[in-house]
Each structure stands twice: as structure tokens, then as C-alpha cells.
Amino acid sequence: MAPLPTPTIGTGMITVTYEFLDGGDSPCHIYDPSGPYTATVRVTDSASNKSTATANVGTINEPVDVALSVVSVNHCTRGVCFAATASGSTGVYIYDWDWDGDGTYDLLNGGASPCYTYNLGRPYTARVRVTDGNNCQATDEEEVAPMPACWWEHIVFASNRDGNWEIYTMDASSGRSQRNLTRNEADDIAPAWSPDGSTIAFASNRDGNWEIYTMDATFGRSQKNLTHGEADDMAPLWSCDGQRIAFQSDRDGNWEVYTMDALSGRSQRNLTGNEADDMLRPVELPLYRIYLPIIVKGCGP
């Protein structure tokens, strides 16, 4: 909203006419879009004498706005990085951050690209508030899940309820929708979610010894043997980026920890390489039971 010029001429009754309204010598006008503009006023006196004046209004600042996006999520550490893009107004912005949408801004003047580590893997609503140089504000929010939905919506487990060990999934809150994914006469144990939740790795003795397999996490399809050896390979764990799987094997005469390519089973590498037994084992976390991703070179919490 900007004031307009008011010229003075002649004598007697004066009529002031603007392009957008009639009457008055101190009008205001809301400009949209932002300009710049040149305003013109015409004045007519009682003798029909006329005069005009102009003034440059300049650029009217757009209202401040902000857009929030999630840049990256580390499912192993529950670290999330955000980016907020403000626009309009003066171009001088202060960013305040509410990590869990509870209305309390936890980080004040935290910049446009902060990262935050969540305590739990459940979904959150992150919110950013931007304040411009005129103390005008705008907010935006984004849903974020520090861990894949499968890690807090479902539980994967092994059960021998059918006479042998099979891999099952079920709803994490109610225990409903229990589904047998493996369905064979051999024993299948030690399930582990992939970081993106699409695949489950597990150990099976269906080929006469323990091998590491992967399968589709929803229906148990595409079951694939990754190790193909005469030794026992067990206890698979995923790397944080989902590219490799760690497991324990006695192929060298004692238990050692190995890694391999998660898709093909190639590039199998002994990480421990000593005469003692080195093994992996499952751990239990609050709210869900999973295998913790092992720290593999170049990846890990």
C-alpha cells in the first residue's frame, strides 16, 4: 500500500481524479503484483483548469512465504536433514524450527538447512517458521519418518508354530495380520529388514546347510540364496545404505564376520580374520524387534 502525490493548482473547488478512484487527496491503493509502478494524479479546479503529477511507486515487496522439504534421512542414525526456501518480502529471513510439530520451536534462528537426530523412529511433523525484516511470518510443515514404516508398523520374527522355523510378519501394535513368508519344510530364522523396508534377509538350511537368503518383505516372493557354500552362513545384518549384508560364517574353520553385496552375494569379504570366534547376534529395541545394522566400512551410525 503506497501514498500517491497531490498537486495544488488554481483556486476555489478542486476535484482530484486518480486512475483507480475519484475524490480525496490522500488515497491508498493495494498493488498486485509487486510492480514497479508509476502513479499519476490529475487535479481539476472550479475553472476547469487541470494539472497532473506523477510519482514512482517502486517495487512493492511480495508477502513472505516459505517451502519446507526433507533433503535426506539416515535410517540407521535417525538423522534427518531439511531445507527451507523463503521468498518475497525483504529477503532477510530468520528460520525457527519445530522438530516434532508440538508448537514449541526447538531451534531458533537455525538457518535454512539444519539436520536433527530423532530419538524414535515413528513419524513426526516437522515445522519451520520464517520471519522477514518487517517481522512478517510464514510457516510450512512436512511429514518425516526417521525409520521406514515397516520398522515401526510391523514386526518380523521367526516361529516354529507350523512344526519348523518360518519367517513371519505381523502388525506391531495389535499382533494381527500374521503372515508366513517362507513356507517350506526347512528352517528359516534370523530375519532382518533392509533399510528401505522392501527386503528381508534371513538364514535358511533348505540346501542342507545354513545359507543367507533374501526375499520380498511383503509376500515373501523372489527368495534368493546369496552365499552358496558348504559352510554355515548365518545372522544377516544390513549396512546403513542397504548395499551390503554382514553375516557370520564358519567357512574358515571358526566363526568370522563377513560382508557381501546385498543384491548378488558377490564380493564376500572376511572382516575379522582371527582364530577366535566372531559372531553377530540379534538385539531388542523398544517398540520393535530388529537386527541392528552393523558398522561396515564407509557406512554406519
N, C-alpha and C positions, 0 to 999 in steps of 0.2 A: 504494500500500500504506500503510495507516494503523493506528496502535496504538489499542486500544479501552480504555475506562475499567474499573477494577477496584475495586468497592466492598468494604468489610470489615465483617462483622457477626458477632455470636454467638461461640460457642466450639466447639472440637472440630473434627471433619472438615467441610470446606467443599466443596461442589460448585458449580462455576461453569458456567453454561449460556448460550451465545450463540445467536442466531438461526440461525447458519450452521454451528456446530460445538459439540461438547461437550468440556469439560475444558480446563484450562490457564488461567493468569491473565494471560498476555501474548501473546495471539494476534495474527496479522496476516491481512489479507484484501485480495484484489485486487478493486478495484471496476471495473465496466464496465456501462454507460457512466460518464461523468465525474461524475455527481452534481448537486447536493449530497446528502448522506445524513445521517441521524440513527442512530447506533449505540446499541443497548440491550444491557445485560448483566444477567443475573439470577443471584443467589447464594443457595444453599441450604445451611444448616448442618446439623449432625448431629441437631438437634432439630426439623428441618423448618421452621425459620424462614427466610423469604425476604425478599430485598431486591433492588431494581433500581436501575440508574443509566443515564443517557443522556449522550451527547456528540455534538455537531455535528461531523461529519467535514469538511463544506465541499465545495468543488468540487475534484475531482482533475483535474489537467491531462491533456489528451489527449497522446499521443506526437506529437512534431514531425513534420510532413510537408511536402513541397514539390512543386509542379507547375510545370513549365517550358513556355513557349510562345514561338514566334517571332512577333514583332509586325510586322516589316517587313523587306523585302530590297530593296536597291538594286542591280540587276544591273549597272549601269554602274560604280559605285564598289566593288562587292563588300562594301558595308556592311550589316550585319545587326543589328537591334535585338531584344532579348529581354525577356521579362517572367517573373519567378518569383514565385509566390504561396505563401507559407508559412502553415501553420495548426497549431493545437494548442499545447501546452506553454505557455510564459510569455508569448509574444507579443513577445519581444525577440529579434531574429534578426540573424545575420551571414551574408552571402552571399559565397561564394567561387566563382570561375568558371574552368572549364577549356574553352577555346575549341575545341580540336580533339580532345578525348577521349583524350589520351595519358597521362592520370593525373596530370599536373602542373597545379596550379591557378595560372593565369597572372595572375589579378586577385583579390586578397584583400580582403575587406570592400568589395566593389564595388557594393553596393546591389542593389535588386531589378530595376532596369530599365536595364542597360547596353547599349551598342552597341559593335560591334567590326568592323574592316575586315580582311577576309581577303586574303592575298597571291595566292591562286589561286582559280579558280572551281570546283574539284572539290568533291564532297560532304564534309562534316565531321559529327562527332558532338559537339555542344556539351553540356557538363555543368555543373550547378550543385549546390553543396553548401551546405546551410543548417545553422547551429549555433544552438541556443537558449540561454537563460540558464542552463540546467542542464548545458550542454556536451554535450547530446544532438544527434545529427546525422541528416540525411536527404539523399538525393540524387535527382536526376531528370535525364534527358538527352533531347535532341531532335536529329533529323537536320536538317541545313541545307545547302542548295546555294546559294552566293553567286551563281552564274550558272545559267541554265536548263540542263537536261540536254542539250539539243541542242548547246550551245556547247562541251561537253567530251566528249560521246558521239559526235557526228557532225561531219563537215566538209562545208561546202557550197563548190562550186568550179565553174568553167567549163571545158569541154573541147570540142575540135573533132574528137574521135575518130570522129564519125559524118559528117564532111565539112563540118560547120558548127558554130558555137559553141552549146553547150547547157549548161543548169544541171544539175549532178549533186549528190547527197549520197552519203556513204559513212561506214562505221564509222571512228571516229577512231583506234582502237588497232590495227586489223588491216587497214584498207583494203577490207574486204569489204562486201557489200550495196550496191554502187554502183548508183545508180538515176538514170535520166534523167527529170527532172521536166518539162521544157519540150516536147520532142518536136515540133519544127516545122522548116520549111526555112529560116527566118530565123536571124539570130544573136542569141543571148541571153547576156549577160555581166553582170559586176559584181554577184553575188548578195550579199545582206545579211540576216542573221537579224533578226527582230523581237525585242525584249527578252524576250517571253514564250515565244519559240521556235515559235509557231504559224504564222507567216507569213514568207515570203521576198520581199523586194523585189529587183528586177533591172531591167536596161536591155535593151530589145529594139528591133530595126529592122524588125519584121514589118509595120509600117504604112508603110514607105517612108522613115522617119527614126527616130532614136533616141527612144524614149519610156520612161517609168518605169512598170513593171508590178508588181503583187503577185500572189502565189499561195499556196495551201495548202502548208505546208512538208513534209508527209508524202508526198503523192501528186502535187502539182503541179496540183491542181484549182483552179477558180474564178480563172483568170488574168484580171487586170483592168488595163486601161490607165488610169492616173491623170492623165496630163498632156495628151494630146490637142492637140498643137500642131504647127506646121510646122517649128519649130526642133528642134535636138537637145537632149535631156534625158538625162543620164547620171549614173552613180556615186551611187546612192541610199544614204543613211545614216539610221538611225533615231534619234529622240530617246530619251532615257532612259526616259520614261514610255510610249513606244510610240504616242503620239498624233500625232506629226508625222514627216515624212520630209524630210530635206535632200537636195538634188541640185544638180548643176551644169547650166547651160543657156546656150546662145549666142543666145537669143531677142532680146537687146538689142544684138546685133552683136559681142559678145565674151563670154567665159565669165564667168558670175556664179554665186554660190551662192544658191539659193532654198530655201524650206521650203514645205510644203503639208500639209493634213490627210491623215493616213495612210489613212483609210478611204474618203474621197470624192475626194481630189485637189483639193479646193476651198481657198480662202484661200491661194493661191500668193503668196509674198512674196519680193522681192529683198532679201537681207541685206547684200550687199557694195556694190553700186551705184557702181562707179567704172569708169574707162576701161581699166584693166589687166585681165588675165585672172586670175580667181579660180576655183580648181578643187579638187575633192576627189579623194583617191586612196586605194587600199586599203593597209593596213599588215598586217604579220605579227606575231602574238603567239606566245609559247611554247605548245605543246600544241594550239593550234587556230588556224586562219586565219579571221579575221572582218574586217568593216569596223567600225572604231571609231565609236561613236555620237558625232555632232557635238554641240558645246555649243549648244543652242538656248535662246533667252531663256526663263528660268524653269526650265530643266532642264539637267542636266549634272553631271559629276563635280566 
